[in-house]
Amino acid sequence: MKTTALGLALIANTFFANAQTDSIQTQKIPFDGMDLSWINGQSRVKNSPLVMTDKKTGELILAGSIYVDTYYNYNFANPIDNTQTNSSSIGRHNEFQVNLASIGLETNYKNIIGRLNLQYGAMQHIVQELDGSVNHGRNTGTGNLKFIREAAAGYHFNKWYGVNIEAGIFMSYIGLESYMLQDNWSYQRSMPCDFTPFYFQGARIQMYPTKKLKQEVWLLNGWQTYNSFSKSPGIGSSTYWRPKESVQLVMNYYLGRDTQNPDTLGNQSNRIRFHHDNSIVLRYYNQPESKGISKCAFSINSHYGFQKGTDKGDTITAKQHFMYGTSLSNRIWFNKNKLALTLRGDYLTNGGTYLAFSPSPVTPSAYSDGFASDPYKALEIMQGTATLDMMPNEYVTFRLEYGFRQANMPYFTGHGGTTSPSGWTNGPTTIGTWKPDLQKTENRITLAVNIRL
């Protein structure tokens, strides 16, 4: 789940839980009493200092947030253009980078919902450059949106354990891991999560029918898009069930028409895209005061998706354009949860490479010899990471990570880099014999420091 929180109902959970008035104590708070800070993809900040509440009722008036993420990454291919490819988390090699800096405000005073989170940094360009919808028609573009991470307005209804209706820009619900890298057990996201959306623009209903269940329904412009490629909005669904504090079960779905063919103007796409992912996150050991092993947990996140249909005379089937993948992580905390070691393994295959990053093997003459004879060949990737975290408190993380990736075709940057002599990031193929220097394997080491209040 690439979102920073479960909604304002969980903010209420944090601050109303300690309220002393009878009126607050009788409110129904979803997941009340559960410590969710250990979960892969969830914030581990339990006590934010940037909070203003009504002294009489304990009602949340305003909650602020500050997030800064910085890193140094070294790719052992040592690309000459310093570009780290095929990652939504890391964009540069052998440089110190401000990956993401964000400030935000949220409120649910008198049941109104308001949220504004601003952002700056290298990661926003990686993510936004994947959105081709900004080139579709007039009055579009990222100029007025690129510094907005989330912005939403809505209303909270006192039904069941809460019902929220919101419209705006949101972090995506697809995938287990968060857009905020400190929330994740690893710095480089899993490959299945890397291939799925990070934001969308639309509307959503969050429903909490019981204390342990959250159901969301979405209407959105498209698959990680500000704007739309199709005649009708995409639809989505997200279900979170926590039968107890140590178990989380998740199911997410997406269905829409998302062809980005530049020859298909006027919202004429007839290709359907479907995507589903599900997760199990389990904490199987918990001794938080132990100076040895203090906590153990694992997560498994599996994806399946496809696109099919005809666009400008080109027909594809789900057997040609598909994606499935799995990521398995195991995390062990030490010394009262001040240290943690995470080992993770991923596998992903993407038929037709329709979700691949650029430069991609999908362009045969430029990127991979002999690929033209098999245009629907599946890209297969394996990834392994080992991540060591030092966490002096709940607000700061020092992270050291080693990552290895291997693909069945040249996909990762080599020493020659991926920037053409003309300066184009992908480079027109007419510039002599130049093409991106891609290889089948990648090794890297990343050091990161991030804070969150």
SVG drawing of the C-alpha trace seen along z (x, -y; Angstrom):
<svg xmlns="http://www.w3.org/2000/svg" viewBox="-24 -25 56 42">
<polyline fill="none" stroke="black" stroke-width="0.4" points="0.0,0.0 1.8,-3.1 0.2,-5.5 1.5,-7.2 -1.4,-6.3 -4.7,-4.5 -6.6,-7.8 -7.7,-10.2 -9.5,-7.5 -6.0,-6.2 -4.9,-9.6 -7.9,-9.6 -6.7,-6.2 -3.4,-7.7 -4.7,-10.8 -8.1,-9.8 -6.9,-6.7 -5.5,-8.7 -8.4,-11.1 -10.0,-11.5 -13.5,-12.8 -16.4,-10.4 -17.5,-11.7 -14.2,-10.7 -13.9,-7.4 -17.2,-6.2 -16.2,-6.9 -15.7,-3.9 -12.1,-4.0 -11.0,-1.4 -8.0,0.8 -8.1,-0.8 -5.3,0.4 -3.3,2.0 0.4,1.1 0.7,1.1 4.2,-0.5 5.9,2.8 4.1,3.5 6.0,3.3 4.7,0.1 3.3,-1.6 4.8,-4.5 6.5,-3.6 5.9,-7.1 3.5,-6.5 3.7,-9.9 3.9,-12.9 4.9,-16.2 3.2,-18.2 -0.4,-17.9 -3.0,-20.4 -6.2,-19.2 -9.2,-20.7 -8.4,-20.9 -12.1,-20.4 -13.0,-17.4 -9.6,-16.0 -10.7,-16.4 -7.9,-16.6 -7.7,-20.1 -4.5,-20.0 -1.7,-17.4 1.6,-18.4 4.2,-16.3 7.9,-16.7 9.8,-14.1 13.3,-14.3 15.0,-11.3 18.6,-11.5 20.9,-8.8 24.2,-7.9 24.1,-5.1 27.0,-3.3 26.3,-1.1 29.2,1.3 28.7,0.9 29.9,-2.8 27.7,-4.3 29.4,-7.3 26.2,-9.4 25.7,-8.7 22.1,-7.4 20.6,-4.6 18.0,-2.9 14.9,-0.8 14.2,-1.9 11.4,-4.2 13.4,-4.6 16.9,-5.5 17.7,-7.6 21.4,-8.5 24.8,-6.8 27.9,-8.0 26.1,-11.2 24.5,-12.5 20.8,-13.1 17.8,-14.6 15.4,-11.9 12.3,-13.3 11.5,-16.3 7.9,-16.8 5.8,-18.9 2.1,-18.5 -1.0,-19.4 -4.1,-17.3 -7.3,-17.9 -10.6,-16.3 -12.0,-19.1 -15.8,-19.0 -15.8,-15.9 -14.2,-17.8 -11.3,-16.1 -8.5,-18.2 -5.0,-17.1 -2.2,-18.9 1.3,-17.4 4.0,-19.1 7.1,-17.5 10.5,-18.2 13.3,-15.8 14.7,-13.4 12.1,-10.6 9.2,-12.8 10.8,-13.1 11.3,-9.4 7.7,-8.7 6.1,-11.6 8.0,-10.9 6.2,-7.6 2.9,-9.5 2.2,-9.9 -1.3,-11.4 0.2,-14.8 0.8,-14.9 -2.8,-13.9 -4.7,-17.0 -4.6,-20.5 -4.7,-22.1 -2.7,-19.2 0.9,-18.8 2.7,-18.5 3.5,-22.2 0.8,-22.8 0.9,-19.4 4.5,-18.3 5.1,-19.6 2.0,-18.1 2.3,-14.7 -1.2,-14.5 -4.1,-16.9 -7.7,-16.0 -11.0,-17.4 -13.8,-15.4 -16.1,-14.6 -16.2,-12.0 -19.5,-10.3 -20.1,-8.7 -21.3,-5.5 -20.0,-2.1 -16.4,-2.7 -16.3,-5.6 -17.0,-6.4 -14.8,-8.9 -15.6,-10.4 -12.7,-12.2 -11.6,-13.6 -8.1,-14.8 -4.6,-13.3 -3.7,-10.2 -0.9,-7.8 -1.8,-4.6 -3.3,-1.6 -1.7,1.0 1.2,2.8 2.2,3.4 5.0,0.8 4.8,-2.9 5.8,-5.9 7.7,-7.1 10.7,-4.9 11.3,-5.0 8.0,-3.1 9.3,-0.1 11.6,2.6 13.9,2.1 15.1,-1.1 14.8,0.2 11.2,1.2 10.3,4.7 10.1,5.3 6.3,6.0 5.7,2.8 8.1,0.9 6.0,1.8 2.7,0.5 1.3,-3.0 2.5,-5.5 -0.3,-8.0 -3.6,-8.7 -6.2,-11.5 -9.8,-10.7 -12.2,-10.0 -12.5,-7.4 -14.8,-6.0 -13.2,-4.6 -15.5,-2.4 -14.8,-0.8 -17.8,1.6 -16.0,3.2 -13.1,2.4 -10.8,4.8 -11.8,4.2 -11.3,1.4 -12.9,1.4 -12.1,-1.3 -13.7,-1.9 -12.0,-4.2 -12.8,-6.1 -9.6,-7.3 -8.4,-8.9 -6.1,-6.0 -3.1,-3.9 -0.7,-6.5 -2.1,-9.4 -3.2,-12.9 -5.4,-12.9 -7.2,-10.2 -6.7,-8.1 -10.1,-6.5 -13.8,-7.2 -14.6,-6.4 -12.8,-6.4 -10.9,-3.4 -12.2,-1.6 -10.4,-0.1 -10.9,1.7 -8.8,2.1 -9.6,4.4 -7.6,4.5 -8.4,7.0 -6.5,7.2 -8.0,10.0 -5.4,9.1 -2.4,6.9 0.1,9.5 -1.7,10.3 -2.6,8.1 -4.3,9.4 -4.7,7.2 -6.4,7.5 -6.3,4.8 -7.8,4.6 -7.7,2.2 -9.6,2.2 -9.4,-0.5 -8.5,-1.4 -5.0,-2.8 -3.5,-2.7 -1.0,-5.5 -0.7,-5.2 0.1,-8.7 -1.9,-7.9 -5.0,-7.3 -6.4,-10.8 -9.8,-11.6 -10.1,-9.0 -10.5,-6.0 -8.7,-3.3 -10.3,0.1 -7.6,2.0 -8.5,3.1 -5.9,3.3 -6.6,5.4 -4.3,5.8 -4.6,7.6 -2.3,7.9 -2.6,9.6 -0.5,9.6 0.1,11.4 2.1,9.7 2.7,11.7 4.6,10.9 5.7,14.2 7.8,13.1 7.5,10.1 9.6,9.3 10.0,5.5 12.1,5.0 14.7,7.7 18.2,6.6 18.7,9.6 16.1,10.4 13.1,8.2 10.7,8.9 10.4,11.0 8.0,10.7 7.6,11.6 5.6,10.3 4.6,11.8 3.1,9.7 1.9,11.3 0.7,9.6 -1.1,10.6 -2.2,8.4 -2.7,8.2 -3.9,5.9 -5.8,7.0 -7.8,5.6 -7.4,3.7 -5.9,0.2 -5.4,-1.3 -5.6,2.2 -3.1,3.8 -4.7,6.6 -3.0,8.1 -4.1,10.8 -3.6,11.4 -1.2,14.3 1.0,11.7 0.8,8.8 0.8,10.0 2.6,9.4 3.0,11.5 5.4,11.4 6.1,12.2 8.1,10.5 9.0,12.3 10.6,10.4 11.7,11.4 12.7,8.8 14.4,9.3 14.6,6.5 17.3,6.4 18.1,4.4 14.6,3.1 13.8,2.6 16.7,0.2 18.3,2.4 16.8,4.5 18.0,6.8 15.7,7.5 16.3,10.1 14.1,10.0 13.8,12.0 11.6,11.0 10.6,12.6 8.7,10.8 7.8,11.6 6.3,9.0 5.1,10.3 5.4,7.7 7.2,5.5 4.2,3.1 5.1,2.0 8.9,1.9 10.9,-1.2 12.7,-3.2 15.1,-2.4 13.2,0.8 13.8,3.9 10.5,3.1 12.2,1.1 14.2,3.8 16.4,1.8 17.6,-0.4 18.0,1.8 18.2,5.5 19.6,7.5 17.2,10.0 14.2,8.9 12.2,7.9 11.6,11.5 9.8,12.0 7.9,8.7 6.0,10.4 8.9,12.0 8.5,11.8 11.0,9.8 12.0,11.8 13.7,10.3 15.0,11.7 16.1,9.3 17.7,9.9 18.3,7.3 19.9,7.2 19.0,4.2 20.5,3.1 18.6,0.3 19.7,-1.7 16.8,-3.4 17.8,-5.4 14.1,-6.5 10.9,-6.4 11.7,-9.5 15.0,-8.7 16.5,-5.8 20.1,-5.1 20.1,-2.5 22.7,-0.4 21.5,1.8 23.1,4.2 21.1,5.1 21.5,7.6 19.2,7.9 19.3,10.2 17.2,10.2 16.8,12.6 17.7,9.7 19.8,6.6 17.8,4.2 20.1,2.6 22.6,-0.2 26.1,0.7 29.3,-1.4 28.4,-3.3 25.3,-4.7 21.8,-5.4 22.2,-9.0 22.7,-9.6 25.3,-12.0 22.4,-14.3 21.5,-14.6 18.2,-12.8 17.5,-10.3 16.4,-7.6 18.1,-9.0 16.8,-8.9 18.1,-5.8 19.3,-7.9 22.4,-9.2 25.0,-7.0 25.1,-3.6 24.5,-4.8 22.2,-2.8 21.9,-2.6 24.5,-0.3 22.4,2.3 23.4,5.5 21.7,8.4 22.9,8.0 23.2,5.2 25.0,4.8 24.7,1.7 25.2,0.4 23.0,-2.4 23.4,-4.5 20.4,-6.5 19.3,-8.7 15.8,-9.9 13.7,-11.6 9.9,-11.8 7.9,-13.8"/>
</svg>
